[in-house]
Amino acid sequence: MLRGGQRILFLILGFLSLFLGVIGIFLPLLPTTPFALLAAYFFSKSSHKIHRWLLDQKTLGPLIRDWESHGIIRLKAKWLATVMIVLLFSYSLLFVNVPHLIKGIVALSGIAILTFIWTRPHERKENLNNTKAK
């Protein structure tokens, strides 16, 4: 556990991350899952009670538990993230009038995010080993 000032800072950052994640549910340009994972991290360092509450949530809880326990991103979440990123980034690249440098940065960011997502496992290692053995 952190000291008093650090604990309060992490608690504030946790609530800020959670708030941004909730806004992301309604605003497609703001991603929900990364902010939820960030909130879970901050709460795990500052408040076990709030961290447990977040893990017990019906929608985000399983995603956070999978990430914290096994470092996995479920296949359904990967596909949903991919579709949303491609749609939103494509719109920016095709229809928003900004310098080519900005479009390049947007494109590289999208590629980097998708590379990270798709290089994470989508099943636990035990499940992967069982599948290979069959």
C-alpha positions in Angstrom: 0.0 0.0 0.0 1.2 3.5 -0.7 1.8 6.3 1.8 -1.0 8.9 2.5 -0.3 11.4 -0.2 0.4 8.8 -2.8 -2.7 6.9 -1.9 -4.9 9.9 -2.3 -3.2 10.8 -5.6 -3.8 7.2 -6.9 -7.4 7.3 -5.6 -8.0 10.6 -7.5 -6.4 9.2 -10.7 -8.5 6.1 -10.3 -11.8 8.1 -10.2 -10.6 10.3 -13.1 -9.8 7.3 -15.2 -13.1 5.7 -14.3 -14.9 8.9 -15.2 -13.2 9.1 -18.6 -14.1 5.5 -19.2 -17.7 6.1 -18.4 -17.7 9.1 -20.8 -16.2 6.8 -23.4 -19.3 4.6 -23.3 -21.2 7.5 -24.9 -18.4 9.2 -26.9 -16.9 6.8 -29.5 -13.6 8.7 -29.7 -12.8 8.0 -26.1 -11.9 4.4 -25.4 -13.6 2.8 -22.3 -11.6 -0.3 -21.7 -8.1 1.3 -21.3 -9.5 3.8 -18.9 -11.2 1.0 -16.9 -8.0 -1.0 -16.8 -6.1 2.2 -15.7 -8.7 2.8 -13.0 -8.4 -0.8 -11.8 -4.6 -0.3 -11.5 -4.9 2.9 -9.5 -7.6 1.5 -7.2 -5.6 -1.7 -6.6 -2.9 0.6 -5.2 -5.2 2.9 -3.3 -8.4 1.2 -2.2 -9.0 -2.5 -2.1 -12.7 -1.9 -1.5 -13.2 0.2 -4.7 -10.9 -2.1 -6.7 -13.1 -5.1 -5.6 -16.3 -3.1 -6.5 -14.9 -2.5 -10.0 -13.9 -6.2 -10.5 -17.5 -7.2 -9.4 -19.1 -5.0 -12.2 -21.1 -7.1 -14.7 -19.7 -5.5 -17.9 -16.1 -4.4 -17.1 -15.3 -6.8 -14.3 -14.5 -9.9 -16.4 -12.4 -7.9 -18.8 -10.4 -6.4 -15.9 -10.0 -9.7 -14.2 -8.8 -11.4 -17.4 -6.2 -8.6 -17.9 -5.0 -8.6 -14.3 -4.9 -12.4 -13.9 -3.7 -13.6 -17.2 -2.8 -10.6 -19.4 -5.4 -11.5 -22.0 -7.8 -9.6 -24.1 -10.8 -11.6 -25.2 -11.3 -12.2 -28.9 -14.6 -10.4 -29.0 -13.0 -7.3 -27.4 -10.2 -7.5 -29.9 -12.6 -7.5 -32.8 -14.8 -4.8 -31.4 -11.8 -2.6 -30.7 -10.4 -3.3 -34.3 -13.7 -2.3 -35.9 -14.1 0.8 -33.9 -10.5 1.9 -34.4 -10.6 1.3 -38.2 -13.9 3.1 -38.6 -13.0 6.1 -36.4 -9.4 6.5 -37.6 -10.4 6.0 -41.2 -12.9 8.8 -40.9 -10.2 11.1 -39.5 -7.8 10.1 -42.3 -10.3 10.5 -45.1 -12.6 13.3 -44.2 -10.8 15.6 -41.7 -8.7 18.4 -43.2 -5.4 18.3 -41.3 -1.8 18.3 -42.4 -0.4 15.0 -43.7 1.9 14.8 -40.7 -1.1 14.6 -38.3 -2.7 12.0 -40.5 0.6 10.0 -40.4 0.6 10.2 -36.6 -3.0 9.1 -36.5 -2.3 6.2 -38.8 0.8 5.1 -36.9 -1.1 5.4 -33.6 -3.8 3.1 -34.9 -1.4 0.6 -36.2 0.5 0.6 -32.8 -2.7 0.2 -30.8 -3.9 -2.7 -33.0 -0.5 -4.3 -32.9 -0.6 -4.3 -29.2 -4.1 -5.6 -29.0 -3.5 -8.4 -31.4 -0.2 -9.5 -29.9 -1.9 -10.1 -26.5 -3.3 -13.7 -26.0 -7.1 -14.1 -26.1 -7.1 -17.3 -24.0 -5.4 -18.5 -20.9 -2.3 -20.5 -21.5 -3.9 -23.7 -20.1 -6.7 -23.3 -22.8 -4.1 -22.8 -25.5 -2.1 -25.9 -24.4 -5.3 -28.0 -24.3 -6.2 -26.9 -27.8 -2.8 -27.8 -29.1 -2.8 -31.2 -27.5 -6.0 -32.2 -29.3 
